[in-house]
Amino acid sequence: MFGLPLLIYIFSPFFDYPILRQTSRKVLGSFGMIAGTWITLMGLILVVFGWRKIHRAKDLVTDGIYKYIRHPQYVGLFLILLGWLLHWPTLLTLILFPILAVVYYRLALREETEMTADFGAEYENYMKQTPRFIPRF
């Protein structure tokens, strides 16, 4: 699930174009580095909370972080990618960010179809109450 984002992280230094970093620093200053770090940390926390909750479960999970969003791990992944992009802009992260966002969005849709097949009306009710990615408070 996290193979492509890990590749972004590993190979980003090899695709570093100083013009991207310099432009980013001119536009965002140190805010990009600071915000990118915090956004990445928030993403990691979401991934961990989502992963721990789902892998301990024996049935449909609708509590904890899953009470607020249906796909916390993917939201966490999107935040990590955005954080990397702000903190360490490279050509590779710039190109792969939208590609990975679309790939994981489509994966979420496919998983929802599978969950509906597995849990039926229970999951459909959960989908009506809980947003896919952006929580309602």
C-alpha positions in Angstrom: 0.0 0.0 0.0 2.8 2.4 0.8 5.4 1.3 -1.7 5.1 4.2 -4.2 5.2 6.9 -1.5 8.3 5.2 0.0 9.9 5.3 -3.5 9.2 9.0 -3.7 11.0 9.5 -0.4 14.0 7.3 -1.3 14.5 8.7 -4.8 13.6 12.4 -4.3 17.2 13.5 -3.6 18.3 12.1 -7.0 15.7 14.3 -8.8 16.5 17.4 -6.9 16.5 20.5 -9.1 17.8 23.5 -7.1 15.5 25.8 -9.0 12.5 24.1 -7.4 13.9 24.4 -3.9 15.1 28.0 -4.4 11.7 29.0 -5.8 9.9 27.2 -3.0 12.1 29.0 -0.4 11.5 32.4 -2.0 7.7 31.9 -2.1 7.2 30.1 1.2 10.3 31.0 3.1 10.8 28.7 6.1 7.0 28.3 6.4 7.2 25.5 3.8 9.7 23.5 5.8 7.9 24.0 9.1 4.4 23.4 7.6 5.6 20.4 5.6 7.1 18.8 8.7 3.9 19.3 10.8 1.6 18.1 7.9 3.8 15.0 7.5 3.6 14.3 11.2 -0.2 14.6 11.2 -0.3 12.3 8.3 1.9 9.7 10.0 -0.4 9.9 13.1 -3.5 9.3 11.0 -1.8 6.3 9.2 -0.8 4.8 12.5 -4.2 5.3 14.2 -6.1 3.9 11.1 -3.7 1.0 10.7 -3.8 0.0 14.4 -7.6 0.2 14.6 -8.3 -1.7 11.4 -5.8 -4.5 12.0 -7.1 -5.3 15.4 -10.7 -5.5 14.2 -12.6 -8.6 13.5 -15.6 -6.9 12.0 -16.6 -3.5 10.5 -14.8 -0.6 12.2 -16.9 2.5 12.7 -15.5 3.9 15.9 -12.3 5.8 16.8 -10.9 7.7 13.9 -13.2 5.8 11.6 -16.1 7.6 13.2 -15.0 10.8 11.5 -13.5 9.6 8.1 -13.8 6.3 6.2 -10.2 6.3 4.9 -7.9 7.7 7.6 -4.9 5.9 6.2 -5.3 7.4 2.8 -5.9 10.9 4.2 -2.7 10.4 6.2 -0.9 9.4 3.1 -2.2 12.4 1.2 -1.0 14.6 4.1 2.4 12.9 4.1 2.8 13.5 0.3 1.7 17.2 0.7 4.1 17.6 3.6 7.0 16.2 1.6 6.1 18.4 -1.3 6.1 21.5 0.9 9.2 20.6 2.9 11.3 19.0 0.1 10.0 20.0 -3.3 11.6 17.9 -6.1 10.6 17.1 -9.6 9.7 13.6 -8.6 7.4 14.6 -5.8 5.8 17.3 -8.0 5.0 14.8 -10.7 4.0 11.9 -8.5 1.8 13.8 -6.1 -1.3 14.1 -8.3 -0.7 10.6 -9.8 -0.6 9.0 -6.3 -3.7 11.0 -5.2 -5.7 9.7 -8.1 -4.5 6.1 -7.6 -5.3 6.1 -3.9 -8.7 7.8 -4.5 -9.6 5.0 -6.9 -8.4 2.4 -4.5 -10.6 3.9 -1.8 -13.6 3.6 -4.2 -12.8 0.0 -5.0 -12.4 -0.8 -1.3 -15.8 0.7 -0.6 -17.4 -1.5 -3.3 -15.8 -4.5 -1.6 -16.9 -3.4 1.8 -20.5 -2.9 0.6 -20.4 -6.5 -0.8 -19.0 -7.8 2.5 -21.1 -5.8 5.0 -24.2 -4.8 2.9 -26.6 -2.3 4.5 -24.4 -1.9 7.6 -21.6 -0.4 5.4 -24.0 1.6 3.3 -25.4 3.3 6.4 -21.9 3.9 7.6 -21.1 5.6 4.3 -24.1 7.9 4.6 -23.0 9.0 8.1 -19.2 9.2 7.6 -17.4 11.3 5.0 -14.8 9.6 2.8 -11.8 11.9 3.3 -12.7 15.2 4.9 -14.3 15.0 8.4 -17.4 16.9 9.5 -17.3 18.3 13.0 
